Amino acid sequence: MKRTVFFISDGTGITAEALGQSLLSQFNTLEFEKVTLPYIDSVDKARAAALRINRAAESDSIRPIIFDTIVDTDIRAAISESQGFMIDIFGTFLGPLEQEFGAKSSYTVGHSHSIKQSSNYERRIEAVNYALDNDDGARTRHYDQSDVILVGVSRSGKTPTCLYLALHYGIRAANYPITEEDLDSNKLPEPLAQHKNKLFGLTIDPERLAVIRNERRPNSKYSSIKQCIHEVEEVEMIYRREKIPCMNTTDYSVEEIATRIMVSTGIERRSKN
Amino acid sequence: MKRTVFFISDGTGITAEALGQSLLSQFNTLEFEKVTLPYIDSVDKARAAALRINRAAESDSIRPIIFDTIVDTDIRAAISESQGFMIDIFGTFLGPLEQEFGAKSSYTVGHSHSIKQSSNYERRIEAVNYALDNDDGARTRHYDQSDVILVGVSRSGKTPTCLYLALHYGIRAANYPITEEDLDSNKLPEPLAQHKNKLFGLTIDPERLAVIRNERRPNSKYSSIKQCIHEVEEVEMIYRREKIPCMNTTDYSVEEIATRIMVSTGIERRSKN
């Protein structure tokens, strides 16, 4: 039996989705059809959303679930007139917080993902530019400005992790691919040796690495299991020898890799919202 | 008066932060010191966190606020023994959802940002690779595989938006910079003309553009206000002439630009979690 879930917000919908997904992941035997309705910032739009919720109720023969982060009480009321079962985040928590703070909520439309809320927004965009400019060992002369330098063999997850650290946390993350040449030499490449305290190593199971590399360059030496085993063994030896903190990325998402690096290294986010 | 806020999670902490920031943004006259404690996945770690909360209570002379997304009831209990004021997301909403679903929560540690939860995780990483390979007009021959092609003058926000669409939603977004040469010609560049239905235009206030460009290349013709006004006027004329949907990015964050493009174009996310 399929059940429709609505994530409804007066802003991007990112918070409603994050919370809803997090709660729904606890019910992994059930099947959900997920619909996000962002920018529901007027009573008219809310009424249209309510109609859509009611249509889903009818076609599913069961009432939909609603996760909403709408601040305006009139707009929220229009949603609550639908047949959906409402997990009403602001309605539930704003009251207790107002009491705790002894202050009234401003009831302004959700700005938690807006440029206004975050004076540090520009740091995130600067960090994205930094990550792109310092991706894949392209340049090494700006390493002194980095917060962290990810190292690892090709396709071990460096670039997406750097981009996530930049976009989400404003962290300046460079990355440097450890090549065969580096593996054969008995010392750290010079640009890395100069910034050893900023290095963080990624590693990955050779079997998984071979799968990923095969998508990029099928049936090459580069993507052979033999080559992958060799590179991973060697790079892990370097991490041990040089005492570079590291993690195996095989079972982790980019969000998890990024946050675990932050915990492990103690680097501070530059964007604090 | 400063007050400490803790975001505590057994996973990345991303959901607890998103929800907490969203609620706190309603109290914009108050000042908060924000601390995220991710991966609190044992009673011992929770007890250590509780000690930290109590220390903050003492030094602030007021009890901290806790936003937590901990699933395990024992771990949550250890946190709740601290002096903090707890906004307990799972404690509040899992009960009502269990009742509504007629099903028990699995009480598994938060996997909403893990690789396991999302069978579509790989699509997001593929989309990141797609965005990088098709950034800045570098290649145009894979435009048939794109979901959207962002166009705009240099530094109007194309690249960060493409990366966000990819990382967060698994959307394959290419981008193509409209150069002076393109502006002077009276027709769309050939690679764009072939995929006109996928184009989305970004524009930006010339004053803001000049500030951004000046950070990149100070005191150049490229970053002069005259040049910026010229380019923006011309590119907006192209959007009108070619009927390319577009938005002005000046006042919007990358999250807002990305979600507004999705609403405006109706492109579907490839990663559905």
Interface residues (C-beta under 8 A of the other chain):
Chain A: G11 T12 G13 I14 T15 A18 L19 Q21 S22 L23 S25 Q26 F27 N28 T29 L30 K34 P38 Y39 I65 T69 V71 F85 I87 I89 F90 T92 F93 L94 P96 L97 E100 F101 A103 S105 S106 Y107 T108 G110 H111 S112 H113 S114 I115 K116 Q117 S118 Y121 R124 I125 V128 L132 D135 T159 P160 L163 Y164 L167 H168 D251 Y252 S253 V254 E255 E256 A258 T259 R260 M262 V263 K272 N273
Chain B: G11 T12 G13 I14 T15 A18 L19 Q21 S22 L23 S25 Q26 F27 N28 T29 L30 K34 P38 Y39 I65 T69 V71 F85 I87 I89 F90 T92 F93 L94 P96 L97 E100 F101 A103 S105 S106 Y107 T108 G110 H111 S112 H113 S114 I115 K116 Q117 S118 Y121 R124 I125 V128 L132 D135 T159 P160 L163 Y164 L167 H168 D251 Y252 S253 V254 E255 E256 A258 T259 R260 M262 V263 K272 N273
